[in-house]
Amino acid sequence: LPFSPRTVLRREYHGFYLIVTVLTVIELATDLIGEGEPIGDWIKDDLDWPLFFLAGTVIYLVIRAIRKKTTWLVVAGR
């Protein structure tokens, strides 16, 4: 079968969110445990990671809603 991005989105959105979550947790643990930085400073000083997690969460929820409520990600013959 030829490659289908819609099939990948339909099947792998959980894996995408897991990667986003694990990367964020590793960064948070490194800063909190490794560097002893308080969580308030982590959010205030390094805003990239909370925004990365928020964007990943929004993407996950949008794909999940599309998958559950529409047939946009359904490819005939798969």
mmCIF file of the N, C-alpha and C atoms, coordinates in Angstrom:
data_MODEL
# 
_entry.id   MODEL 
# 
loop_
_atom_site.group_PDB 
_atom_site.id 
_atom_site.type_symbol 
_atom_site.label_atom_id 
_atom_site.label_alt_id 
_atom_site.label_comp_id 
_atom_site.label_asym_id 
_atom_site.label_entity_id 
_atom_site.label_seq_id 
_atom_site.pdbx_PDB_ins_code 
_atom_site.Cartn_x 
_atom_site.Cartn_y 
_atom_site.Cartn_z 
_atom_site.occupancy 
_atom_site.B_iso_or_equiv 
_atom_site.pdbx_formal_charge 
_atom_site.auth_seq_id 
_atom_site.auth_comp_id 
_atom_site.auth_asym_id 
_atom_site.auth_atom_id 
_atom_site.pdbx_PDB_model_num 
ATOM 1   N N  . LEU A 1 1  ? 0.840   -1.184 0.000  1.00 0.00 ? 1  LEU A N  1 
ATOM 2   C CA . LEU A 1 1  ? 0.000   0.000  0.000  1.00 0.00 ? 1  LEU A CA 1 
ATOM 3   C C  . LEU A 1 1  ? 0.886   1.249  0.000  1.00 0.00 ? 1  LEU A C  1 
ATOM 4   N N  . PRO A 1 2  ? 0.481   2.288  -0.688 1.00 0.00 ? 2  PRO A N  1 
ATOM 5   C CA . PRO A 1 2  ? 1.258   3.526  -0.665 1.00 0.00 ? 2  PRO A CA 1 
ATOM 6   C C  . PRO A 1 2  ? 1.124   4.236  0.687  1.00 0.00 ? 2  PRO A C  1 
ATOM 7   N N  . PHE A 1 3  ? 2.108   5.071  0.983  1.00 0.00 ? 3  PHE A N  1 
ATOM 8   C CA . PHE A 1 3  ? 2.110   5.834  2.227  1.00 0.00 ? 3  PHE A CA 1 
ATOM 9   C C  . PHE A 1 3  ? 0.909   6.778  2.283  1.00 0.00 ? 3  PHE A C  1 
ATOM 10  N N  . SER A 1 4  ? 0.261   6.839  3.446  1.00 0.00 ? 4  SER A N  1 
ATOM 11  C CA . SER A 1 4  ? -0.894  7.712  3.630  1.00 0.00 ? 4  SER A CA 1 
ATOM 12  C C  . SER A 1 4  ? -0.726  8.502  4.939  1.00 0.00 ? 4  SER A C  1 
ATOM 13  N N  . PRO A 1 5  ? -0.492  9.813  4.837  1.00 0.00 ? 5  PRO A N  1 
ATOM 14  C CA . PRO A 1 5  ? -0.368  10.622 6.051  1.00 0.00 ? 5  PRO A CA 1 
ATOM 15  C C  . PRO A 1 5  ? -1.624  10.582 6.921  1.00 0.00 ? 5  PRO A C  1 
ATOM 16  N N  . ARG A 1 6  ? -2.783  10.477 6.299  1.00 0.00 ? 6  ARG A N  1 
ATOM 17  C CA . ARG A 1 6  ? -4.026  10.404 7.074  1.00 0.00 ? 6  ARG A CA 1 
ATOM 18  C C  . ARG A 1 6  ? -4.060  9.144  7.939  1.00 0.00 ? 6  ARG A C  1 
ATOM 19  N N  . THR A 1 7  ? -3.572  8.033  7.400  1.00 0.00 ? 7  THR A N  1 
ATOM 20  C CA . THR A 1 7  ? -3.526  6.798  8.182  1.00 0.00 ? 7  THR A CA 1 
ATOM 21  C C  . THR A 1 7  ? -2.553  6.937  9.347  1.00 0.00 ? 7  THR A C  1 
ATOM 22  N N  . VAL A 1 8  ? -1.425  7.577  9.110  1.00 0.00 ? 8  VAL A N  1 
ATOM 23  C CA . VAL A 1 8  ? -0.449  7.791  10.186 1.00 0.00 ? 8  VAL A CA 1 
ATOM 24  C C  . VAL A 1 8  ? -1.073  8.647  11.288 1.00 0.00 ? 8  VAL A C  1 
ATOM 25  N N  . LEU A 1 9  ? -1.740  9.734  10.931 1.00 0.00 ? 9  LEU A N  1 
ATOM 26  C CA . LEU A 1 9  ? -2.388  10.577 11.942 1.00 0.00 ? 9  LEU A CA 1 
ATOM 27  C C  . LEU A 1 9  ? -3.456  9.808  12.709 1.00 0.00 ? 9  LEU A C  1 
ATOM 28  N N  . ARG A 1 10 ? -4.214  8.992  11.998 1.00 0.00 ? 10 ARG A N  1 
ATOM 29  C CA . ARG A 1 10 ? -5.291  8.233  12.648 1.00 0.00 ? 10 ARG A CA 1 
ATOM 30  C C  . ARG A 1 10 ? -4.740  7.208  13.626 1.00 0.00 ? 10 ARG A C  1 
ATOM 31  N N  . ARG A 1 11 ? -3.624  6.602  13.291 1.00 0.00 ? 11 ARG A N  1 
ATOM 32  C CA . ARG A 1 11 ? -3.110  5.508  14.121 1.00 0.00 ? 11 ARG A CA 1 
ATOM 33  C C  . ARG A 1 11 ? -2.074  5.928  15.159 1.00 0.00 ? 11 ARG A C  1 
ATOM 34  N N  . GLU A 1 12 ? -1.320  6.982  14.917 1.00 0.00 ? 12 GLU A N  1 
ATOM 35  C CA . GLU A 1 12 ? -0.151  7.274  15.739 1.00 0.00 ? 12 GLU A CA 1 
ATOM 36  C C  . GLU A 1 12 ? -0.261  8.532  16.588 1.00 0.00 ? 12 GLU A C  1 
ATOM 37  N N  . TYR A 1 13 ? -1.435  9.074  16.770 1.00 0.00 ? 13 TYR A N  1 
ATOM 38  C CA . TYR A 1 13 ? -1.524  10.306 17.538 1.00 0.00 ? 13 TYR A CA 1 
ATOM 39  C C  . TYR A 1 13 ? -1.220  10.087 19.015 1.00 0.00 ? 13 TYR A C  1 
ATOM 40  N N  . HIS A 1 14 ? -1.470  8.899  19.543 1.00 0.00 ? 14 HIS A N  1 
ATOM 41  C CA . HIS A 1 14 ? -1.103  8.596  20.934 1.00 0.00 ? 14 HIS A CA 1 
ATOM 42  C C  . HIS A 1 14 ? 0.415   8.594  21.098 1.00 0.00 ? 14 HIS A C  1 
ATOM 43  N N  . GLY A 1 15 ? 1.115   8.004  20.130 1.00 0.00 ? 15 GLY A N  1 
ATOM 44  C CA . GLY A 1 15 ? 2.576   7.972  20.177 1.00 0.00 ? 15 GLY A CA 1 
ATOM 45  C C  . GLY A 1 15 ? 3.180   9.364  20.115 1.00 0.00 ? 15 GLY A C  1 
ATOM 46  N N  . PHE A 1 16 ? 2.608   10.232 19.288 1.00 0.00 ? 16 PHE A N  1 
ATOM 47  C CA . PHE A 1 16 ? 3.047   11.625 19.211 1.00 0.00 ? 16 PHE A CA 1 
ATOM 48  C C  . PHE A 1 16 ? 2.929   12.290 20.580 1.00 0.00 ? 16 PHE A C  1 
ATOM 49  N N  . TYR A 1 17 ? 1.796   12.124 21.227 1.00 0.00 ? 17 TYR A N  1 
ATOM 50  C CA . TYR A 1 17 ? 1.580   12.774 22.518 1.00 0.00 ? 17 TYR A CA 1 
ATOM 51  C C  . TYR A 1 17 ? 2.490   12.183 23.592 1.00 0.00 ? 17 TYR A C  1 
ATOM 52  N N  . LEU A 1 18 ? 2.758   10.910 23.514 1.00 0.00 ? 18 LEU A N  1 
ATOM 53  C CA . LEU A 1 18 ? 3.678   10.286 24.458 1.00 0.00 ? 18 LEU A CA 1 
ATOM 54  C C  . LEU A 1 18 ? 5.080   10.874 24.325 1.00 0.00 ? 18 LEU A C  1 
ATOM 55  N N  . ILE A 1 19 ? 5.530   11.084 23.108 1.00 0.00 ? 19 ILE A N  1 
ATOM 56  C CA . ILE A 1 19 ? 6.851   11.682 22.882 1.00 0.00 ? 19 ILE A CA 1 
ATOM 57  C C  . ILE A 1 19 ? 6.894   13.097 23.448 1.00 0.00 ? 19 ILE A C  1 
ATOM 58  N N  . VAL A 1 20 ? 5.864   13.892 23.182 1.00 0.00 ? 20 VAL A N  1 
ATOM 59  C CA . VAL A 1 20 ? 5.801   15.258 23.709 1.00 0.00 ? 20 VAL A CA 1 
ATOM 60  C C  . VAL A 1 20 ? 5.842   15.242 25.236 1.00 0.00 ? 20 VAL A C  1 
ATOM 61  N N  . THR A 1 21 ? 5.062   14.357 25.853 1.00 0.00 ? 21 THR A N  1 
ATOM 62  C CA . THR A 1 21 ? 4.995   14.272 27.304 1.00 0.00 ? 21 THR A CA 1 
ATOM 63  C C  . THR A 1 21 ? 6.326   13.833 27.905 1.00 0.00 ? 21 THR A C  1 
ATOM 64  N N  . VAL A 1 22 ? 6.940   12.812 27.338 1.00 0.00 ? 22 VAL A N  1 
ATOM 65  C CA . VAL A 1 22 ? 8.206   12.299 27.873 1.00 0.00 ? 22 VAL A CA 1 
ATOM 66  C C  . VAL A 1 22 ? 9.311   13.351 27.757 1.00 0.00 ? 22 VAL A C  1 
ATOM 67  N N  . LEU A 1 23 ? 9.398   14.023 26.625 1.00 0.00 ? 23 LEU A N  1 
ATOM 68  C CA . LEU A 1 23 ? 10.412  15.066 26.475 1.00 0.00 ? 23 LEU A CA 1 
ATOM 69  C C  . LEU A 1 23 ? 10.213  16.188 27.489 1.00 0.00 ? 23 LEU A C  1 
ATOM 70  N N  . THR A 1 24 ? 8.976   16.572 27.719 1.00 0.00 ? 24 THR A N  1 
ATOM 71  C CA . THR A 1 24 ? 8.692   17.626 28.696 1.00 0.00 ? 24 THR A CA 1 
ATOM 72  C C  . THR A 1 24 ? 9.028   17.168 30.111 1.00 0.00 ? 24 THR A C  1 
ATOM 73  N N  . VAL A 1 25 ? 8.679   15.945 30.458 1.00 0.00 ? 25 VAL A N  1 
ATOM 74  C CA . VAL A 1 25 ? 8.975   15.420 31.795 1.00 0.00 ? 25 VAL A CA 1 
ATOM 75  C C  . VAL A 1 25 ? 10.484  15.306 32.005 1.00 0.00 ? 25 VAL A C  1 
ATOM 76  N N  . ILE A 1 26 ? 11.220  14.857 31.004 1.00 0.00 ? 26 ILE A N  1 
ATOM 77  C CA . ILE A 1 26 ? 12.677  14.762 31.127 1.00 0.00 ? 26 ILE A CA 1 
ATOM 78  C C  . ILE A 1 26 ? 13.287  16.148 31.346 1.00 0.00 ? 26 ILE A C  1 
ATOM 79  N N  . GLU A 1 27 ? 12.839  17.130 30.582 1.00 0.00 ? 27 GLU A N  1 
ATOM 80  C CA . GLU A 1 27 ? 13.346  18.497 30.755 1.00 0.00 ? 27 GLU A CA 1 
ATOM 81  C C  . GLU A 1 27 ? 13.000  19.041 32.135 1.00 0.00 ? 27 GLU A C  1 
ATOM 82  N N  . LEU A 1 28 ? 11.775  18.807 32.580 1.00 0.00 ? 28 LEU A N  1 
ATOM 83  C CA . LEU A 1 28 ? 11.349  19.265 33.895 1.00 0.00 ? 28 LEU A CA 1 
ATOM 84  C C  . LEU A 1 28 ? 12.167  18.585 34.994 1.00 0.00 ? 28 LEU A C  1 
ATOM 85  N N  . ALA A 1 29 ? 12.340  17.281 34.909 1.00 0.00 ? 29 ALA A N  1 
ATOM 86  C CA . ALA A 1 29 ? 13.110  16.551 35.917 1.00 0.00 ? 29 ALA A CA 1 
ATOM 87  C C  . ALA A 1 29 ? 14.562  16.996 35.937 1.00 0.00 ? 29 ALA A C  1 
ATOM 88  N N  . THR A 1 30 ? 15.132  17.241 34.773 1.00 0.00 ? 30 THR A N  1 
ATOM 89  C CA . THR A 1 30 ? 16.514  17.703 34.704 1.00 0.00 ? 30 THR A CA 1 
ATOM 90  C C  . THR A 1 30 ? 16.675  19.044 35.405 1.00 0.00 ? 30 THR A C  1 
ATOM 91  N N  . ASP A 1 31 ? 15.744  19.944 35.160 1.00 0.00 ? 31 ASP A N  1 
ATOM 92  C CA . ASP A 1 31 ? 15.834  21.261 35.789 1.00 0.00 ? 31 ASP A CA 1 
ATOM 93  C C  . ASP A 1 31 ? 15.531  21.207 37.286 1.00 0.00 ? 31 ASP A C  1 
ATOM 94  N N  . LEU A 1 32 ? 14.516  20.461 37.676 1.00 0.00 ? 32 LEU A N  1 
ATOM 95  C CA . LEU A 1 32 ? 14.120  20.429 39.081 1.00 0.00 ? 32 LEU A CA 1 
ATOM 96  C C  . LEU A 1 32 ? 15.086  19.617 39.936 1.00 0.00 ? 32 LEU A C  1 
ATOM 97  N N  . ILE A 1 33 ? 15.449  18.440 39.467 1.00 0.00 ? 33 ILE A N  1 
ATOM 98  C CA . ILE A 1 33 ? 16.302  17.547 40.252 1.00 0.00 ? 33 ILE A CA 1 
ATOM 99  C C  . ILE A 1 33 ? 17.782  17.829 40.003 1.00 0.00 ? 33 ILE A C  1 
ATOM 100 N N  . GLY A 1 34 ? 18.150  17.904 38.732 1.00 0.00 ? 34 GLY A N  1 
ATOM 101 C CA . GLY A 1 34 ? 19.556  18.075 38.383 1.00 0.00 ? 34 GLY A CA 1 
ATOM 102 C C  . GLY A 1 34 ? 20.108  19.437 38.738 1.00 0.00 ? 34 GLY A C  1 
ATOM 103 N N  . GLU A 1 35 ? 19.334  20.484 38.503 1.00 0.00 ? 35 GLU A N  1 
ATOM 104 C CA . GLU A 1 35 ? 19.812  21.840 38.749 1.00 0.00 ? 35 GLU A CA 1 
ATOM 105 C C  . GLU A 1 35 ? 19.210  22.462 39.996 1.00 0.00 ? 35 GLU A C  1 
ATOM 106 N N  . GLY A 1 36 ? 18.235  21.807 40.620 1.00 0.00 ? 36 GLY A N  1 
ATOM 107 C CA . GLY A 1 36 ? 17.606  22.316 41.838 1.00 0.00 ? 36 GLY A CA 1 
ATOM 108 C C  . GLY A 1 36 ? 16.783  23.575 41.622 1.00 0.00 ? 36 GLY A C  1 
ATOM 109 N N  . GLU A 1 37 ? 16.272  23.755 40.459 1.00 0.00 ? 37 GLU A N  1 
ATOM 110 C CA . GLU A 1 37 ? 15.500  24.943 40.107 1.00 0.00 ? 37 GLU A CA 1 
ATOM 111 C C  . GLU A 1 37 ? 14.047  24.779 40.556 1.00 0.00 ? 37 GLU A C  1 
ATOM 112 N N  . PRO A 1 38 ? 13.477  25.772 41.235 1.00 0.00 ? 38 PRO A N  1 
ATOM 113 C CA . PRO A 1 38 ? 12.058  25.670 41.623 1.00 0.00 ? 38 PRO A CA 1 
ATOM 114 C C  . PRO A 1 38 ? 11.152  25.657 40.392 1.00 0.00 ? 38 PRO A C  1 
ATOM 115 N N  . ILE A 1 39 ? 9.996   25.025 40.526 1.00 0.00 ? 39 ILE A N  1 
ATOM 116 C CA . ILE A 1 39 ? 9.103   24.880 39.375 1.00 0.00 ? 39 ILE A CA 1 
ATOM 117 C C  . ILE A 1 39 ? 8.601   26.231 38.870 1.00 0.00 ? 39 ILE A C  1 
ATOM 118 N N  . GLY A 1 40 ? 8.407   27.181 39.746 1.00 0.00 ? 40 GLY A N  1 
ATOM 119 C CA . GLY A 1 40 ? 7.982   28.505 39.311 1.00 0.00 ? 40 GLY A CA 1 
ATOM 120 C C  . GLY A 1 40 ? 9.004   29.162 38.398 1.00 0.00 ? 40 GLY A C  1 
ATOM 121 N N  . ASP A 1 41 ? 10.293  28.973 38.719 1.00 0.00 ? 41 ASP A N  1 
ATOM 122 C CA . ASP A 1 41 ? 11.351  29.514 37.866 1.00 0.00 ? 41 ASP A CA 1 
ATOM 123 C C  . ASP A 1 41 ? 11.405  28.776 36.540 1.00 0.00 ? 41 ASP A C  1 
ATOM 124 N N  . TRP A 1 42 ? 11.134  27.473 36.562 1.00 0.00 ? 42 TRP A N  1 
ATOM 125 C CA . TRP A 1 42 ? 11.160  26.687 35.324 1.00 0.00 ? 42 TRP A CA 1 
ATOM 126 C C  . TRP A 1 42 ? 10.112  27.197 34.352 1.00 0.00 ? 42 TRP A C  1 
ATOM 127 N N  . ILE A 1 43 ? 8.931   27.471 34.860 1.00 0.00 ? 43 ILE A N  1 
ATOM 128 C CA . ILE A 1 43 ? 7.852   27.950 33.997 1.00 0.00 ? 43 ILE A CA 1 
ATOM 129 C C  . ILE A 1 43 ? 8.127   29.384 33.543 1.00 0.00 ? 43 ILE A C  1 
ATOM 130 N N  . LYS A 1 44 ? 8.627   30.220 34.457 1.00 0.00 ? 44 LYS A N  1 
ATOM 131 C CA . LYS A 1 44 ? 8.845   31.629 34.143 1.00 0.00 ? 44 LYS A CA 1 
ATOM 132 C C  . LYS A 1 44 ? 10.050  31.839 33.221 1.00 0.00 ? 44 LYS A C  1 
ATOM 133 N N  . ASP A 1 45 ? 11.166  31.152 33.507 1.00 0.00 ? 45 ASP A N  1 
ATOM 134 C CA . ASP A 1 45 ? 12.410  31.376 32.769 1.00 0.00 ? 45 ASP A CA 1 
ATOM 135 C C  . ASP A 1 45 ? 12.480  30.625 31.452 1.00 0.00 ? 45 ASP A C  1 
ATOM 136 N N  . ASP A 1 46 ? 11.950  29.432 31.432 1.00 0.00 ? 46 ASP A N  1 
ATOM 137 C CA . ASP A 1 46 ? 12.075  28.581 30.247 1.00 0.00 ? 46 ASP A CA 1 
ATOM 138 C C  . ASP A 1 46 ? 10.687  28.282 29.706 1.00 0.00 ? 46 ASP A C  1 
ATOM 139 N N  . LEU A 1 47 ? 10.065  29.271 29.103 1.00 0.00 ? 47 LEU A N  1 
ATOM 140 C CA . LEU A 1 47 ? 8.683   29.160 28.657 1.00 0.00 ? 47 LEU A CA 1 
ATOM 141 C C  . LEU A 1 47 ? 8.523   28.251 27.436 1.00 0.00 ? 47 LEU A C  1 
ATOM 142 N N  . ASP A 1 48 ? 9.627   27.910 26.777 1.00 0.00 ? 48 ASP A N  1 
ATOM 143 C CA . ASP A 1 48 ? 9.542   27.071 25.578 1.00 0.00 ? 48 ASP A CA 1 
ATOM 144 C C  . ASP A 1 48 ? 8.934   25.707 25.877 1.00 0.00 ? 48 ASP A C  1 
ATOM 145 N N  . TRP A 1 49 ? 9.324   25.079 26.972 1.00 0.00 ? 49 TRP A N  1 
ATOM 146 C CA . TRP A 1 49 ? 8.845   23.729 27.270 1.00 0.00 ? 49 TRP A CA 1 
ATOM 147 C C  . TRP A 1 49 ? 7.368   23.680 27.658 1.00 0.00 ? 49 TRP A C  1 
ATOM 148 N N  . PRO A 1 50 ? 6.893   24.566 28.520 1.00 0.00 ? 50 PRO A N  1 
ATOM 149 C CA . PRO A 1 50 ? 5.443   24.554 28.774 1.00 0.00 ? 50 PRO A CA 1 
ATOM 150 C C  . PRO A 1 50 ? 4.625   24.834 27.507 1.00 0.00 ? 50 PRO A C  1 
ATOM 151 N N  . LEU A 1 51 ? 5.103   25.726 26.645 1.00 0.00 ? 51 LEU A N  1 
ATOM 152 C CA . LEU A 1 51 ? 4.397   26.002 25.392 1.00 0.00 ? 51 LEU A CA 1 
ATOM 153 C C  . LEU A 1 51 ? 4.451   24.801 24.454 1.00 0.00 ? 51 LEU A C  1 
ATOM 154 N N  . PHE A 1 52 ? 5.592   24.099 24.432 1.00 0.00 ? 52 PHE A N  1 
ATOM 155 C CA . PHE A 1 52 ? 5.741   22.879 23.642 1.00 0.00 ? 52 PHE A CA 1 
ATOM 156 C C  . PHE A 1 52 ? 4.717   21.840 24.096 1.00 0.00 ? 52 PHE A C  1 
ATOM 157 N N  . PHE A 1 53 ? 4.592   21.671 25.410 1.00 0.00 ? 53 PHE A N  1 
ATOM 158 C CA . PHE A 1 53 ? 3.634   20.708 25.956 1.00 0.00 ? 53 PHE A CA 1 
ATOM 159 C C  . PHE A 1 53 ? 2.199   21.139 25.661 1.00 0.00 ? 53 PHE A C  1 
ATOM 160 N N  . LEU A 1 54 ? 1.909   22.421 25.814 1.00 0.00 ? 54 LEU A N  1 
ATOM 161 C CA . LEU A 1 54 ? 0.571   22.928 25.531 1.00 0.00 ? 54 LEU A CA 1 
ATOM 162 C C  . LEU A 1 54 ? 0.211   22.739 24.057 1.00 0.00 ? 54 LEU A C  1 
ATOM 163 N N  . ALA A 1 55 ? 1.142   23.062 23.160 1.00 0.00 ? 55 ALA A N  1 
ATOM 164 C CA . ALA A 1 55 ? 0.895   22.880 21.722 1.00 0.00 ? 55 ALA A CA 1 
ATOM 165 C C  . ALA A 1 55 ? 0.682   21.401 21.398 1.00 0.00 ? 55 ALA A C  1 
ATOM 166 N N  . GLY A 1 56 ? 1.494   20.523 21.995 1.00 0.00 ? 56 GLY A N  1 
ATOM 167 C CA . GLY A 1 56 ? 1.324   19.088 21.779 1.00 0.00 ? 56 GLY A CA 1 
ATOM 168 C C  . GLY A 1 56 ? -0.023  18.591 22.269 1.00 0.00 ? 56 GLY A C  1 
ATOM 169 N N  . THR A 1 57 ? -0.467  19.120 23.409 1.00 0.00 ? 57 THR A N  1 
ATOM 170 C CA . THR A 1 57 ? -1.768  18.735 23.958 1.00 0.00 ? 57 THR A CA 1 
ATOM 171 C C  . THR A 1 57 ? -2.905  19.187 23.045 1.00 0.00 ? 57 THR A C  1 
ATOM 172 N N  . VAL A 1 58 ? -2.812  20.409 22.544 1.00 0.00 ? 58 VAL A N  1 
ATOM 173 C CA . VAL A 1 58 ? -3.850  20.923 21.642 1.00 0.00 ? 58 VAL A CA 1 
ATOM 174 C C  . VAL A 1 58 ? -3.900  20.096 20.361 1.00 0.00 ? 58 VAL A C  1 
ATOM 175 N N  . ILE A 1 59 ? -2.737  19.804 19.789 1.00 0.00 ? 59 ILE A N  1 
ATOM 176 C CA . ILE A 1 59 ? -2.686  18.991 18.569 1.00 0.00 ? 59 ILE A CA 1 
ATOM 177 C C  . ILE A 1 59 ? -3.288  17.616 18.825 1.00 0.00 ? 59 ILE A C  1 
ATOM 178 N N  . TYR A 1 60 ? -2.924  17.008 19.945 1.00 0.00 ? 60 TYR A N  1 
ATOM 179 C CA . TYR A 1 60 ? -3.466  15.693 20.301 1.00 0.00 ? 60 TYR A CA 1 
ATOM 180 C C  . TYR A 1 60 ? -4.989  15.732 20.403 1.00 0.00 ? 60 TYR A C  1 
ATOM 181 N N  . LEU A 1 61 ? -5.519  16.731 21.103 1.00 0.00 ? 61 LEU A N  1 
ATOM 182 C CA . LEU A 1 61 ? -6.967  16.816 21.293 1.00 0.00 ? 61 LEU A CA 1 
ATOM 183 C C  . LEU A 1 61 ? -7.693  17.087 19.979 1.00 0.00 ? 61 LEU A C  1 
ATOM 184 N N  . VAL A 1 62 ? -7.115  17.901 19.115 1.00 0.00 ? 62 VAL A N  1 
ATOM 185 C CA . VAL A 1 62 ? -7.737  18.178 17.819 1.00 0.00 ? 62 VAL A CA 1 
ATOM 186 C C  . VAL A 1 62 ? -7.774  16.909 16.962 1.00 0.00 ? 62 VAL A C  1 
ATOM 187 N N  . ILE A 1 63 ? -6.641  16.201 16.888 1.00 0.00 ? 63 ILE A N  1 
ATOM 188 C CA . ILE A 1 63 ? -6.605  14.963 16.100 1.00 0.00 ? 63 ILE A CA 1 
ATOM 189 C C  . ILE A 1 63 ? -7.563  13.935 16.682 1.00 0.00 ? 63 ILE A C  1 
ATOM 190 N N  . ARG A 1 64 ? -7.627  13.852 17.995 1.00 0.00 ? 64 ARG A N  1 
ATOM 191 C CA . ARG A 1 64 ? -8.535  12.897 18.633 1.00 0.00 ? 64 ARG A CA 1 
ATOM 192 C C  . ARG A 1 64 ? -9.990  13.225 18.305 1.00 0.00 ? 64 ARG A C  1 
ATOM 193 N N  . ALA A 1 65 ? -10.342 14.496 18.368 1.00 0.00 ? 65 ALA A N  1 
ATOM 194 C CA . ALA A 1 65 ? -11.707 14.907 18.041 1.00 0.00 ? 65 ALA A CA 1 
ATOM 195 C C  . ALA A 1 65 ? -12.022 14.626 16.570 1.00 0.00 ? 65 ALA A C  1 
ATOM 196 N N  . ILE A 1 66 ? -11.082 14.931 15.693 1.00 0.00 ? 66 ILE A N  1 
ATOM 197 C CA . ILE A 1 66 ? -11.288 14.651 14.265 1.00 0.00 ? 66 ILE A CA 1 
ATOM 198 C C  . ILE A 1 66 ? -11.476 13.161 14.046 1.00 0.00 ? 66 ILE A C  1 
ATOM 199 N N  . ARG A 1 67 ? -10.669 12.356 14.711 1.00 0.00 ? 67 ARG A N  1 
ATOM 200 C CA . ARG A 1 67 ? -10.758 10.901 14.542 1.00 0.00 ? 67 ARG A CA 1 
ATOM 201 C C  . ARG A 1 67 ? -12.090 10.356 15.068 1.00 0.00 ? 67 ARG A C  1 
ATOM 202 N N  . LYS A 1 68 ? -12.538 10.870 16.199 1.00 0.00 ? 68 LYS A N  1 
ATOM 203 C CA . LYS A 1 68 ? -13.759 10.348 16.817 1.00 0.00 ? 68 LYS A CA 1 
ATOM 204 C C  . LYS A 1 68 ? -15.048 10.879 16.170 1.00 0.00 ? 68 LYS A C  1 
ATOM 205 N N  . LYS A 1 69 ? -15.040 12.124 15.709 1.00 0.00 ? 69 LYS A N  1 
ATOM 206 C CA . LYS A 1 69 ? -16.277 12.768 15.271 1.00 0.00 ? 69 LYS A CA 1 
ATOM 207 C C  . LYS A 1 69 ? -16.453 12.846 13.754 1.00 0.00 ? 69 LYS A C  1 
ATOM 208 N N  . THR A 1 70 ? -15.383 12.617 12.979 1.00 0.00 ? 70 THR A N  1 
ATOM 209 C CA . THR A 1 70 ? -15.488 12.755 11.524 1.00 0.00 ? 70 THR A CA 1 
ATOM 210 C C  . THR A 1 70 ? -14.905 11.520 10.839 1.00 0.00 ? 70 THR A C  1 
ATOM 211 N N  . THR A 1 71 ? -14.982 11.516 9.534  1.00 0.00 ? 71 THR A N  1 
ATOM 212 C CA . THR A 1 71 ? -14.355 10.448 8.744  1.00 0.00 ? 71 THR A CA 1 
ATOM 213 C C  . THR A 1 71 ? -13.203 11.001 7.907  1.00 0.00 ? 71 THR A C  1 
ATOM 214 N N  . TRP A 1 72 ? -12.682 12.173 8.258  1.00 0.00 ? 72 TRP A N  1 
ATOM 215 C CA . TRP A 1 72 ? -11.610 12.819 7.499  1.00 0.00 ? 72 TRP A CA 1 
ATOM 216 C C  . TRP A 1 72 ? -10.347 11.967 7.422  1.00 0.00 ? 72 TRP A C  1 
ATOM 217 N N  . LEU A 1 73 ? -10.068 11.198 8.451  1.00 0.00 ? 73 LEU A N  1 
ATOM 218 C CA . LEU A 1 73 ? -8.831  10.417 8.488  1.00 0.00 ? 73 LEU A CA 1 
ATOM 219 C C  . LEU A 1 73 ? -9.000  8.985  8.000  1.00 0.00 ? 73 LEU A C  1 
ATOM 220 N N  . VAL A 1 74 ? -10.178 8.645  7.531  1.00 0.00 ? 74 VAL A N  1 
ATOM 221 C CA . VAL A 1 74 ? -10.435 7.296  7.034  1.00 0.00 ? 74 VAL A CA 1 
ATOM 222 C C  . VAL A 1 74 ? -9.988  7.232  5.573  1.00 0.00 ? 74 VAL A C  1 
ATOM 223 N N  . VAL A 1 75 ? -9.176  6.231  5.270  1.00 0.00 ? 75 VAL A N  1 
ATOM 224 C CA . VAL A 1 75 ? -8.709  6.016  3.896  1.00 0.00 ? 75 VAL A CA 1 
ATOM 225 C C  . VAL A 1 75 ? -9.329  4.708  3.413  1.00 0.00 ? 75 VAL A C  1 
ATOM 226 N N  . ALA A 1 76 ? -9.961  4.749  2.277  1.00 0.00 ? 76 ALA A N  1 
ATOM 227 C CA . ALA A 1 76 ? -10.613 3.556  1.733  1.00 0.00 ? 76 ALA A CA 1 
ATOM 228 C C  . ALA A 1 76 ? -9.592  2.455  1.481  1.00 0.00 ? 76 ALA A C  1 
ATOM 229 N N  . GLY A 1 77 ? -9.932  1.247  1.858  1.00 0.00 ? 77 GLY A N  1 
ATOM 230 C CA . GLY A 1 77 ? -9.066  0.107  1.635  1.00 0.00 ? 77 GLY A CA 1 
ATOM 231 C C  . GLY A 1 77 ? -8.065  -0.153 2.748  1.00 0.00 ? 77 GLY A C  1 
ATOM 232 N N  . ARG A 1 78 ? -8.169  0.594  3.846  1.00 0.00 ? 78 ARG A N  1 
ATOM 233 C CA . ARG A 1 78 ? -7.237  0.392  4.957  1.00 0.00 ? 78 ARG A CA 1 
ATOM 234 C C  . ARG A 1 78 ? -7.987  0.043  6.215  1.00 0.00 ? 78 ARG A C  1 
# 
